[in-house]
Amino acid sequence: MSNFLTVNIGRKFIMSISGIFLILFLLFHMSMNMVLVFSAEGYDMICEFLGANWYALAGTLVLAAGVVIHILYATILTLQNRAARGTDRYAASNRTVTEWSSKNMYVLGLIVVLGLLLHLYNFWYNMQYAEIAYGHDGYEVPAGSKIVGDLFVQPLYVAIYLVWLAALWFHLTHGFWSAMHTIGWNNKIWLDRLKVISNIVATIIIIGFAVVPVKFLIFK
């Protein structure tokens, strides 16, 4: 097992599994956000149901572990690939979206992580963490819909959020089919299909997330 985690294919496999896990979480989170488009009360009920309950905290820890593992293995593989290629990484290549995304996955990932940190500060810190830290003192955590609404009436935050989502789209379009390729769906027919599926999945996720800030900015 230890050898598997240290050889290149093992590292790719771990990164792929953690990436698929994070994509599933994004789909869940997007579905939760979409509730806010139709019902602030429904969204607040979901936030209250999750809150600082043990299952939400356990899920947060598992998610955090998945993010750390994904970043760690992505960093290791990126450094290995750059060392192996040397100056060849500067050679000209075709300019397809897939090729561009592939060659810039780590940079895109860093943008995604920076956006994630801002997202955690704006939402997780003011919601779940606030309940954990101050809930026992009678502190009443503001409704989730109010926190989201107060932030996304600000054009600057909406612009930053949309740039973050654009980087996430490029990261997902390559990451999804690459992960499936690594875990075994690597024949020519399925590789082409997975590239199409990855574009569709990434687009659905990004549109689902983008609808919320755009809604609040336009209808504030």
N, C-alpha and C positions, 0 to 999 in steps of 0.2 A: 504493500500500500504506500509506504513512504517513497519507494522508487517511482510509483505512478505519479505522485504529486510533484516530483522533481523533474521528470522528463518532459520534453516540450509538448507532446500530445496530451499528457495528463494535465498539464497546466491549461492547455486550450480547452480541454473537456470541462475542468472546474470553472473556468471563466464563462464557458458557454452555458452551463447549467445555472450558474448564478445570474447570468444575463437573462435567461428565459424566466427565471423566478422574478426578476425585477420587472420584466415586461408584463407578467401576469398581475403584479401589484399595480402597475400603471393603468392597466385596464380596469381594475377594481376602483382605483382612486378616481379615474376619469368618470366611471359610472356614478360614483358618489357625487362628484362635482356637477354632473349633468342634472341631478335632482334639484340643485340650486337654481338652475335655469327656469324650472317650472314651479318650484315651491320652496320658499325660504323656510317655512315651518317644517317641511319634510327634511330639509337639509339639517336644520337645527336638531331635529329628533335623532338623526343618524349620529351627529356629533356628540349628543348627550349619551346615546347608547354606547358609543365607543369610549369617549372621555378618558379617564385614568383607571378604568377597570382592569382587572388582572389580565384578561385576554387581550385587551388593547395594548397593554404594556408588554406582554409576551410577544405579540405580533411586531411591536416596534423594535424590540431587541433582535428578533429574527431578521427583520428587514435591514436593520443597521449592520448586522453580521454579513448579510448578502451583499450590501454595498461595499463594505470594507474588503471582502474576499474578491469581489469583481475588480475593484480598483487595484488591489495588490497584485493580482495575477495579470491584469492588463499592463501594469507598469513593468513587471518582470519580463513579459513577452515582448513589449515594445523595445526595451533596452537590449534584449537578446537579438531581435530582428535588426535593429540599427547597427549593432556590433557586427552581425553577420554580413550585412549588405555593404557596410562601409560607405564610400562615396557614391555607390550606385543608387542610393535613395534620391539623389538629386537629378537622376536621368529623366529625360522627358517621357511622358506617358500619355495615353489617351485621356480625354477629358470627360468621360461619362460620369454621371452622378455616382454610380457604384464605385468606379475606380477612384474618384476624388474622395468619397467617403472612406474607402478602404485605407487610403494613404494618410488620411487625417483623423483617424478614429481616436487617437489618444488626445489630440488637441480638442476635438469635439467633446470628448469625454471630460476634459478639464473644464470646458465652458459649462457643460451639464452639471458638474459637481459644484462650481461656483454659484450657478443658479439654484441648485438644490440647497446650498447653505443659506442663501437669501430667503428661499421659500420656507425653510425650517425656522428661521428667525421670525419671519412675518406671521407664520401660522402655527407651527408646532409649539414654538416657545410661548406664544400668547394663548394657546388653547390647552393642549395636554400638559405641557410643563407647568403652566400657571396653576392648573388644577392640582397637580402633584405637589407643587411647592407651597401654595397658599390656600388650597381648598380647606384644609383642616382649621384655618383661622377664620373661616366664614367668608372668605373672598369669593365673590360671584364672578365666574368667568363670563365675559361677554359672549353673546350668541355668535355662533360661527358665521352666520350670514352677515352680521354687522361687521365683523372683522374683515371678511372678504370684501364687502361692499365699500367700506371706508378706504381700503387700500386701492381698489381698482377704479375709483373715480379720479385717481391721479394719473394723468397721461404718461408721466415718466415711468411709473411702475408698470403700466400696461406695455409700454414699448420695450422695457427690459425683459418682461415676462415673455413677450412674443419673440424676441431675439433668442432667448433661452430655448423656447419651444422649437425654433427653426434649427438650432444646433442639435436638439434632441431628435428631430426628424431625420437629419442626416445620419446621426449615430445609430438610430434604430433601423433605418433602411438597409444598412450594411450588417449591423449586428445580428438581426434576427435570422437572415438566411445563412450567415456565416456560422451561427451557433447550431442551426439545424444540420448544416453541412458537417460540422465537427462531430456531432453525436451519431452520424450514420446516414443521413439522407443526402448522399453525395453523388448519386448518378446524374448523368447529363440531363435527363428529362426532368427530374425533381429539382435539380439546381435552378433551372430556368423558371420553373413554377414557383419555387420558394422566393426568388427575387421579386416576382410579381406580388406574391402574398405579403412579403415583408413591406413592400411599398404601401399596400392597402392597409395593413395593420398599423404601420407607423402614421399614415395619414389620418386614420380614424382616431387614434390616440391624440394626435396633435390638435385636430379640429375640436375634439371633445374638451380638451383643456383650454383651447383658445376662445371658445364660445363664451366662457364665464367672464373673463376680463373685458372682452369686447362688449358684452351685454351691459355690464355696469358702467362702462365708459360712455356708451351711446345713450343709455336710458337713465342716467344718473339724475 
